[in-house]
Amino acid sequence: MLRRCASRIDRYSVRVPNSDVPLLRVQSLGDQPVRREGDYVVYWMVAQRRRRANFALQRAVEWCKELGKPLLVLEPLRCDYRWASDRIHRFVIAGMRDNAADFAESGVTYHPYVEPKKGAGKGLLAALCERACVVVTDEFPGFFVPRMVAAAAAKLTVRMEQVDGIGLLPLRAADKIFARAVDFRRFLQRTLAPHLSEFPAGEPLRTEVAAGAVIPAAIARRWPRASAAMLDGDADALAQLPIDHSVPPVTDVRGGAAAAGALLRRFLRERLSQYPDRSHPGTEVASGLSPYLHFGHVSPHQIFAGLAKQEGWGPQKLRAKADGARGWFGMSEAAEGFLDQFVTWRELGFNLCSRRSDFDEFESLPDWAKATLSKHATDEREHLYTLPDFATAATHDPLWNAAQRQLVQQGTIQNYLRMLWGKKVLEWTRTPEEAFAILVELNNRYALDGRDPNSYSGIGWIFGRYDRPWAPERSIYGQIRYMSSVNTVKKLRMGDYEQRFAK
């Protein structure tokens, strides 16, 4: 019976555009059976936090159709993850509010749970899954998610699947770690084209799904749905949670699928044409989509589809030659620049994180980089600062301080200055290992998209990851690429950047 059921569900992974979930994106966790006599299918939403263009939700809907059962969506938010703060919580909760409205519109049972104290949410998933037929969740190879999902799968007695909706290229389409962007770009040029016809359904709930999934009363009492005040991001409600209240929300940046969609449309309409100027702090042309991608409020497929529509693009425009060069999609210069960041560099980070559990540690850096940094680890430093000095922007360098204040105030740093920001921390700390740890702490505490594989790519690049040895060999840096504030100011159009983030 189980074999026949598995065979039936596998047919939903046929690679048909905008329809079924590709099998390469679906991974069964363990060998537990489908519980056909269960009451509902559970979608445990942990990384792709949206209703639209969501492969995992689409897979759960396919199970509902197969089994004739209703859907129950659980979106929990823990309070005990590292760096939990008002900033991160409010961004995620804004998305939960959008989802509550979206799923209510679709008639699907949706349970947003915000953990009120450490450990309070323990047992919720297991309790819901006692009557589940199948559990579907999101794959995300970063932060605590892999450990959390693996621990849940080990305890459940029902079939559990995780679904990869991370990038245009499925994680398992590559079988190795790529050390350089040019090599990964060459691989994409050879392999990405077929996957560009495998997009998630824009509205997976448009298909008819049985309604009426009922959460048992005892479960609803013990793990109640987030209050209306909490979903509204009420400051008093947030203040009751055991999280870091010293990192406030970014007041003019709202989380959620609605805000993500509006930002995407604005970027395509107003900023994309100026994207080649993104390195200059005097211009504001970045997409701003990174936090929404990190929390799953927007799909990479939605972004690519919007861009392709605006560019009048079709797959026939892809360059045939796999030479690793930029500008191979066959779009405008501005679109190509964006795609290289959005596809090549973003998915390169996930390529590493999905294959190395130590991606967030200094030891994961390339051997040549560790060797040259070790050689110069005892070099004299003209300036030395501690984590509190960096966190409060108390260095001698006004430009660095401005970048740090932007991070604290806005949850991000301008594109080019982010690189300089990291290089100076390497230069102004006692050891490269300490510098790495400080950058992780600052980024993950304040950045809205911190804790993301792409963030760790940026930090790793400071220390030589995805780069090459540079000459001349310098004090402290060794053969690591060097940057200076003086050269940065000379090179870029700064506008009023320093004044905007002056003390």
Secondary structure as GFF3:
##gff-version 3
##sequence-region A 1 503
A	DSSP	alpha_helix	2	10	.	.	.	ID=ss1
A	DSSP	three_ten_helix	11	13	.	.	.	ID=ss2
A	DSSP	three_ten_helix	23	25	.	.	.	ID=ss3
A	DSSP	beta_strand	26	28	.	.	.	ID=ss4
A	DSSP	beta_strand	40	44	.	.	.	ID=ss5
A	DSSP	alpha_helix	55	67	.	.	.	ID=ss6
A	DSSP	beta_strand	71	77	.	.	.	ID=ss7
A	DSSP	alpha_helix	86	106	.	.	.	ID=ss8
A	DSSP	beta_strand	109	114	.	.	.	ID=ss9
A	DSSP	alpha_helix	124	129	.	.	.	ID=ss10
A	DSSP	beta_strand	132	138	.	.	.	ID=ss11
A	DSSP	alpha_helix	145	155	.	.	.	ID=ss12
A	DSSP	beta_strand	160	163	.	.	.	ID=ss13
A	DSSP	three_ten_helix	171	173	.	.	.	ID=ss14
A	DSSP	alpha_helix	181	191	.	.	.	ID=ss15
A	DSSP	three_ten_helix	193	197	.	.	.	ID=ss16
A	DSSP	three_ten_helix	204	206	.	.	.	ID=ss17
A	DSSP	alpha_helix	217	222	.	.	.	ID=ss18
A	DSSP	alpha_helix	228	231	.	.	.	ID=ss19
A	DSSP	alpha_helix	235	239	.	.	.	ID=ss20
A	DSSP	alpha_helix	257	266	.	.	.	ID=ss21
A	DSSP	pi_helix	267	271	.	.	.	ID=ss22
A	DSSP	three_ten_helix	272	277	.	.	.	ID=ss23
A	DSSP	alpha_helix	290	294	.	.	.	ID=ss24
A	DSSP	alpha_helix	300	311	.	.	.	ID=ss25
A	DSSP	three_ten_helix	315	317	.	.	.	ID=ss26
A	DSSP	alpha_helix	333	339	.	.	.	ID=ss27
A	DSSP	pi_helix	340	345	.	.	.	ID=ss28
A	DSSP	alpha_helix	346	353	.	.	.	ID=ss29
A	DSSP	three_ten_helix	362	364	.	.	.	ID=ss30
A	DSSP	alpha_helix	367	375	.	.	.	ID=ss31
A	DSSP	alpha_helix	387	391	.	.	.	ID=ss32
A	DSSP	alpha_helix	398	410	.	.	.	ID=ss33
A	DSSP	alpha_helix	415	427	.	.	.	ID=ss34
A	DSSP	alpha_helix	432	446	.	.	.	ID=ss35
A	DSSP	alpha_helix	453	462	.	.	.	ID=ss36
A	DSSP	alpha_helix	485	491	.	.	.	ID=ss37
A	DSSP	alpha_helix	497	500	.	.	.	ID=ss38
###
